[in-house]
Amino acid sequence: MSNLANQTEYKALTVIAQMITEFEKLHYLDMTKEDDQDATKARNLLESIIHTHEYKINYDRNSKKTLLKIELCKPIFSDR
């Protein structure tokens, strides 16, 4: 299915993001409760891979960037 490596390459994350956006098309289609639950689990699992690498999916259709880097907030107070 894939070449195992120490790090997931950005291109693999973009392919996963494209797959996740395809799940949006299921919203208007009839599915059994069980199939809907399974599809939701699969989507959530794929999305967790994206989030693990500190990205989020860009749903802006006018943008060419599939993924956006998540800016992690630094704590306001820190133990110096």
MIVOTI-157395 format. One record per residue (C-alpha): residue in three letters; y negated, x, z. Coordinates in steps of 0.5 Angstrom, whole numbers, plus 2048, in hexadecimal, padded with zeros to 3 digits. Layout:
N
AlaYXZ...
***
This chain:
80
Met800800800Ser7FB806802Asn7FB80D803Leu7FB80E80AAla7F681380DAsn7F2815813Gln7EC811811Thr7EB80A80DGlu7E680C807Tyr7E0808805Lys7E38057FFAla7E9802803Leu7E47FE807Thr7E07FC801Val7E77F97FEIle7E97F6805Ala7E27F3805Gln7E27F07FEMet7E97ED801Ile7E67EA807Thr7E07E6802Glu7E67E37FEPhe7E87E0804Glu7E17DC804Lys7E47D87FELeu7E97D5802His7E47D1806Tyr7E47CB801Leu7EC7CB800Asp7F17C7803Met7F67CB807Thr7FB7C980DLys7F97CA814Glu7FE7D0814Asp7FB7D380EAsp7F47D3810Gln7F67D6816Asp7FA7DC813Ala7F47DD80EThr7EF7DD814Lys7F37E2817Ala7F47E6811Arg7EC7E6810Asn7EB7E8817Leu7F07EE817Leu7EC7F1810Glu7E57F0813Ser7E77F381AIle7E97F9815Ile7E27F9812His7DF7F9819Thr7E37FE81CHis7E0803817Glu7D9800819Tyr7D87FC813Lys7D67F5812Ile7D77F180BAsn7D17F0807Tyr7D17E9805Asp7CA7E9801Arg7CC7E87FAAsn7C67EB7F7Ser7C87F27FBLys7CD7F77F7Lys7CF7FA7FEThr7D57F7801Leu7D57F9808Leu7CF7FB80CLys7CF800812Ile7CF7FD819Glu7C980081DLeu7CC801824Cys7C77FF829Lys7C580582EPro7C5803835Ile7BE802838Phe7C080583FSer7C480B83FAsp7C780F845Arg7C3816843
***
